[in-house]
Amino acid sequence: MASDVQGTLEPSTLTLVSGILVDLEHLVEQQLQLTRREIEEELRQSSVAVAILASGVGFFFLAATALCLAGSHLLHWATSPPGTDPARLPLWECHAIVALLLLVVGGILTQVARIRFRSVTKCRNPLTEILEEPMR
């Protein structure tokens, strides 16, 4: 009878192994959830930086368009007879000023995007580092 009491108090090897497997499955599930959250956060931060960069590139495109207009109006102004333009500023100068302002805004936005890209936190999860290893 004394041996029966000891046998019921000690868990069997099968019970221990199944408990370990359940714990391992739970840990792996938690690790995958953590990795997914880290990747989602990194993608969210990167998408904000990409949106800012796209805005900056858009301003550069508008500035290039304004510079093209300034160049064509400069050519027209340079070949016009003197005194034909009654404005204080020729039209090409107006386009050049607008282009300069667009270039400044575009430059600021691209610098902000560059800073945002550098501040994106990389995943420091050991599983993520293992997954990124072949990519390096």
N, C-alpha and C positions, 0 to 999 in steps of 0.2 A: 503494500500500500504506500509506503514512503516513496518508492520510486515512481508511482503513478502521479503523486503530487508534484514531484520535481518535473516530470515530463509535461505537465499541463502549464507550469509556470514559464518554462523556457519556450520561446517561439521556435518554430521549425525553420530550417534553412530556407525552405521554399517561401515561407512568409517573409523572412528577412530580405531575400533577393527580390521578391515582388514589391516590397516596400521601397527598396532602393531604386528599383526601376520606375516606380511611380514618382518618387522624388526627383529622379533624373529627368523624367519626362516633363515634370513641372518646371524644373530649372531651365531646360532647353526652351520651353515655351515662353518663359519670362525673358530669356536672353533674346529670343527672336523678336518679341514685342519691343524690347528696349532698343534693339538694333533698328527696327522699323521706325520707331519714333525719332531716333537720331537722324536717320536718313531723310525722313520727312521734314524735320527741322532744317537740315542742311539745304534741302531743295527749296524750302520756303525762303530762306535767307538769300539763296542764289537767285531765285526768281525775282525778288525785289531788286537786286543789283542789276539783273538783266533788263528789267523794265526801265530803270534809270539810265542805263547805258543806251538803250534803244531811243529814249527821249533825246539824249545828247547827240546821237548820230542823226536823228531827225532834224535837230537844230543845225547841225553841220551841213546837212543837205539843203536846208532852206538858205543858209548863208552862201553856199556855193551857187544856188540859183540867183540870189540877189547880186552876187559878184558878177555873174554872167550878164545880168541886166545892166549892171554898172558899166561893164566893159563895152557893151553895145551902145549905151547912151554916151559914154566917153568918146567913142569913135564918131558918133553922130555930132556931138558937141564940138569935137576937134575939127571936123570938116565943114561945120556951118560957118556962114559969114559972121564977122564980129557984130555984136549988138542985136542979134536975132532972138536971144533968150532974155526976157525981161525979169526972170526970177533972180533972187539974191543968191540962191544956191542952184547950180545946174542939177539936172535930174540925175546925172551919174553920181554926183556927190551924195545925193539923198540915198540912192541905192547902196553906195559904199558904206555910209553910216549905218544903215539898217543891217547890212551884212556884217559889219564889225560887232554890232550889238548881238546878233545871232551867234557869231563865233564865240563871243565871251560867254553867253549862256550855255552854248554847247560844250565849251571847255570846262565850265564849272560842273555841269552834269556828268561829263565823263570822268572828272576827277572824283566826284562823289561816288560814282559807280565803282571806280578803282579802289577807293577806300572801303566800300561795302564788300567787294570781292575779297579783299585781304582780311576783313573782319569776320568772314564766314567761319564758324567754328566747325572744324573737322571732327568727324566721329572718333572718339577715343575709346570706343568699346573694343575689347580684345577680339571678339568675334568679327567685328567689322574690319579690324586690322588684318585678321587672317583672310577674310574675303577679298580685301584689296591687295594682298600680297602678290598674286599673279599679274596684276595690272601694272605694277611698278617696273 
